[in-house]
Amino acid sequence: MNLDVVAFGYLFLRLAPFILVCFFSLASIFNQDLRGLIYLIGLLLACSSVAMVGKYANSYNILLPEPTQPELCKLITVGDSDMFAALPLSQTTFGYTFAYLMFFILKSKNNLVQQNIATIVFFPLLILADLAWNKKNNCYRISSSMVALFVSGLIGVIWAAIIESTNSPNLPYFSGMSNGEVCSRPTKQSFKCNVYKNGKLISKNIGG
């Protein structure tokens, strides 16, 4: 069986935004927390902002899509395909996700950089690969991809800062601790100790 690397690479790049959304959604469900939901709310804000910028750019003939944009670029769309005709949805998702995660990684006091080297390396490579693919296949201009990346990344940083301002360790995706590691103050307890010697009770102590 021959493995078509080009087809596999295309399939991965086209599905990568949806894979990311599914990953964060399922992780939130399995972990029974709100982190995935918080991420998705921010992503919706980023997509809406990029769509608005793209619509504004189209109305003034700025950042127009490639005139010879093939159908290959439109095989996977969300809702109205014209919403992301000028600015790519993939770069929006990657830019927002990378900025959102990096904010918490860099702001954490628990040295999360070393623990998340894979994340720090993976997303820039993914962004560059998608950027090259869009350019090679005449899907989007470099300028359009960079605008989508910048706007979504800015939304990611702003949304992450808003979440951090709540001072809730259960909302940021990277808080430096898992749900099971969140500490709470123990209640006051009393202990009764009996001291025996040679089978005989010699003293009783009550401590708390």
Residue pairs with C-beta under 8 A, 6 or more apart in sequence:
9 129
9 133
10 72
10 133
13 90
13 126
13 129
13 130
13 133
14 75
14 76
14 90
15 76
16 90
16 93
16 94
16 126
16 130
17 89
17 90
17 93
17 94
18 76
20 93
20 94
20 97
21 40
21 43
21 93
24 35
24 36
24 39
24 40
24 173
25 36
25 40
26 36
27 35
27 36
28 34
28 35
28 36
28 37
28 39
29 36
31 179
32 179
33 170
33 179
34 170
34 171
35 170
35 171
35 172
35 173
36 173
38 163
38 171
38 172
38 173
39 97
39 100
39 173
41 159
42 96
42 100
42 155
42 156
42 159
42 160
42 163
43 93
43 96
43 97
45 155
45 159
46 92
46 93
46 95
46 96
46 151
46 152
46 155
46 156
46 159
47 89
47 92
47 93
47 152
49 151
49 152
49 155
50 84
50 87
50 89
50 92
50 148
50 151
50 152
51 83
51 84
51 87
53 87
53 147
53 148
53 151
54 63
54 83
54 84
54 85
54 86
54 87
54 148
55 83
55 86
56 62
57 63
57 64
57 86
57 87
57 147
58 64
58 85
58 86
63 86
63 87
63 141
63 143
63 144
63 147
64 86
65 85
65 86
65 139
65 140
65 141
65 144
66 138
66 139
66 140
66 141
68 138
69 138
69 139
69 140
70 137
70 138
70 139
72 137
72 139
73 134
73 137
73 138
73 139
73 140
74 81
77 84
77 89
78 84
78 89
84 92
86 140
86 144
87 140
87 144
87 145
87 147
87 148
87 151
88 130
88 134
88 139
88 140
88 144
88 145
88 148
90 130
90 134
91 127
91 130
91 131
91 134
91 140
91 145
91 148
91 149
91 152
92 148
92 149
92 151
92 152
93 152
94 123
94 126
94 127
94 130
94 149
94 152
95 127
95 148
95 149
95 150
95 151
95 152
95 153
95 156
96 152
96 153
96 155
96 156
97 123
97 156
98 123
98 124
98 127
98 153
98 156
99 152
99 153
99 154
99 155
99 156
99 157
99 160
100 156
100 157
100 159
100 160
100 173
101 116
101 119
101 123
101 173
101 174
102 120
103 156
103 157
103 160
103 161
103 164
104 112
104 160
104 164
104 172
104 173
104 174
104 175
105 112
105 113
105 116
105 119
105 120
105 174
106 113
107 164
108 174
108 175
108 176
109 176
110 176
110 177
112 174
112 176
113 120
116 174
127 149
130 145
131 142
131 145
133 139
134 140
134 145
135 141
135 142
135 145
160 172
163 171
163 172
164 172
169 175
169 177
169 182
170 179
170 182
188 208
189 208
190 206
190 207
190 208
191 206
191 207
191 208
192 204
192 205
192 206
193 204
193 205
193 206
193 207
194 201
194 203
194 204
195 201
195 202
195 203
195 204
195 205
196 202
